[in-house]
Amino acid sequence: MRGLIGHPLGHSYSKIIHEQFINKEYKLYDIDENKMIEVLSNKEIDKVNVTIPYKIKVINYLDELTDIAKKLNSVNCIKNKNGILIGHNSDYDGFLWMLKNNCINLNNKVVAILGSGGASKSVYHAAKSHNAKEIYIVSRNSDDNKVSYDDLKKLNIQCLINTTPVGMYPNIDENIVDLNTLKNLEIVIDIVYNPFNTQLIVNAKEKGIKAIGGIEMLVAQAKSAIEFFDEVEIDDCKVNEVVNYIKSLKQNLVLIGMPSSGKTSIGKLISEKYDYKLIDIDELIEDRINMKIKDYFSLFGEDSFRKIESDIIKEIQKVTHHVISCGGGVIKNSENMKFLRKNGLIIMIDRDIDKMVISNERPLSKNINDLKKLYIERYDLYKKYSDITFENNDSIENLLEKIKREIIL
C-alpha cells in the first residue's frame, strides 16, 4: 500500500506528483477514521502520505516518530520498516522550500497563521526558524495561545498564511479573511493548491500584494516524503519541473485582448495542437441568448450583455486544462478576472491597432474611431490583469510558437 490516506481526496494531485518523481504506482485512499485506525493498527501499509483530517490523529497508532514529527506533533508520511510504523513530517521542508524559491524572508516580520491543525504546526516552526518577529495562530476557537479572526485587524500583520481548507475545490468562492482590514500586509501565502489561486490569493494579487499558492509546497513536500520513504536524494530542480508539469495538465490558458487581436484563432490552434479543450465565451453567450451578440446589444444594451457574460464566466471557473477565449470587454468587470484567475494563466494578445479589422459584427467597434476609443479605454486594464503578454503583429504560426516555447510543455 503506497499512496495517500485522508478524506476527502477528490481534489488531490498527489498521484500525478509522486508518479512524476518515481516510477511506482501511487494510489489515493479516501477512507473514514475507522478505516484509518484499522489500516494502521493492522500495519497494512508500506509507505503512505497523510492529509486532512488525520495528520494528528494517526500519531496514536505509530511506533516511532522522527525528530521533526515529534517537534511538530504532526505526521504527513508514514513508512513501515520491518513491521515498525515510523511517522515523519515533510510539510516543514516543503514550506521552507517554497519560501526560498519565492525569495521570501520572514525575518522580523509579524506573521499570522490561519488555522491550528497539523499543517499550521509545520508553518509555525518554519516561520520561527526564519526569526519572525511575532507569530499569531488564528482560530475560530481562540484561547490563551491563539487569537480570533476579529483580532486580526487590531494587529500589524505583514505576512498572512492560510493553512485551513477554506477556498479549496469544490468550494472555490469561499474566502477566509477580508484583506481590506489588514493595512500593512506585504505577503499572502495559501497552502491550498486546488485551485491554483484561491479567492484569498486572487484578492491579494488584485491589491498588488505578493501572493503564493500552495502547489509549490505540495510538490516540495512530496519530494521530501519520497526521500524519507526510499532513502534517496532528489535534486531540488526536479520540484519546479513537476510544478510546471502539473500546471501543463491542470491550468487554463485565458486569452484576453482587443476585438480582432487574434484570441479566437490562437485559441482554436492551441486546442487543436496541444489537446486543450476550447471555451469561446462569446460562443457560449450566443448559445444562451439564441441570437448574435450585435443583435442582443441593439435590443437589450450592454449592461444586460455584461451580466450574462459574468454569469457564464462564474459557471466555468472550476474547469481545468482549457484554453478560454474571452470577449474584448471581459476586463471591464474585475469579478470576471477573479473567476478566470483561479485556475488560469491570463494571457494578453496584443496587436497594433492598424492591424485590427473593423467589423459590423462587433457592436462596440464598427468603425476606426470606435476602435481607437476602445483601445484607449481598455489597454491599461488588459495590461493590469495579464500574467504574460504576446504580440500578434506577425503570422499566427509565429505567435503559436512563442506561446508553445514559453508556456506549453
Steps between C-alpha positions, in 0.01 A plus 500: 500500500670815374299816465301765687248453780253771594149628437385644266753441221307598188716813469836326537791526253721270708480197269619705202777663703645186659494306175697782336774463762516119504397221266270332755122480528349744748136472609249722675328342801196709592413338834303584813657513845402144594669363188807713568528351849454147364764541230761638740418261785542203266808658340350455155712775350836527328555871440216749526452873514239642739278801444192669650358405747745236630839671540472507878260207550740244348766561764333273759540202266869541414803335658754776444521864394788681334638800686311751285172307542549504878573870497193580292272234649373450147560224243447512126694190395538153648718207399495140614858395573512134594166520678575829675284795395709819489332839469667801340404853394608634159267805504768690691758443223241576233405834652863605546572410136207714384628799700847460353374452144299822520771702679280550807676577826285519812780642713358767735152468341170484687337177380144374536431130437137418431402163645631281780518154340797288399618722215482805726760349730745448212453856380539637852839335552615597150412865572676470835813369326489817284510713817157649450446788742159378618291199400126486567294184463150600395208274579122524519535361852749740657670423830811614687725378217291621206327812374162532334430612145351820639832572672690498169406854404646625829842351424773630274504189278763502222474137387176301492514121454188289453530136614124431507308333213288814444491578127595146397322326210203466466423799727726737309293815563560483875729763651637492851614860567412848378841634395371857514522479880876422490664828411868397523481168319798421275474126432213250472562126486228238463599134524181399316607393150168426326414746353847634423385842622243495779264791555745621767791495253295666226394777739861556608623525140219744424640723775858468374610284794756225438297178506605134476269200461563153638603294197873558556480392863300192402760388247796585724357307795438202268869504405596503868255217575643281223851561633373378839318199355775375271811646667606677182599854403310692232640814340312817597460601135259209458243686714449779247491246217213318669321827587514600133377156396199522733417843361526367145235241592269712711544873434275689259640738240275809504529724194410868535550796270333739260237387249682369191826442691498131406368335817252273325747380238782428743257333741388258228860421403606433860199272541573308181876462541546463876189316618343784697121511505373825349253742654402806297307729735323686218383170350359391837320833530346469154385146578330628815334807351420318173600793285805692382669721760461810283123441486481450876686827552247680281203352683613491862816710535849440629416471872271203438765337281773546765277332762465190280874504428584509872251223583660270243853578617404419859351169385820388325750611765557144630607350167863402446723452193289718274599782270243775559453770238337807657307786347678833483301655783551223756747718691235766572380292797770418753294205630532335158876510530491359854296204377729441203820533705417220746616228264626714217812662362379832355657560157465832321505482120625844395461621142574842353178687431580548132502120459156452657195435284185711512181292500126565520480185712674683787245737656756726672760521222313544172735775379857612555408783737306263727788254487753766600276612785474142630876457470563806718235396755607139535871465433615571855244254635629225271852567628382512860337158492743313275764264637684499168463691171564380143508730199300384200628724222656219299362166383270297724746209470779711650271601788415136566868410505570775756221375726617141464857593585417708807192329645408162354722205592 
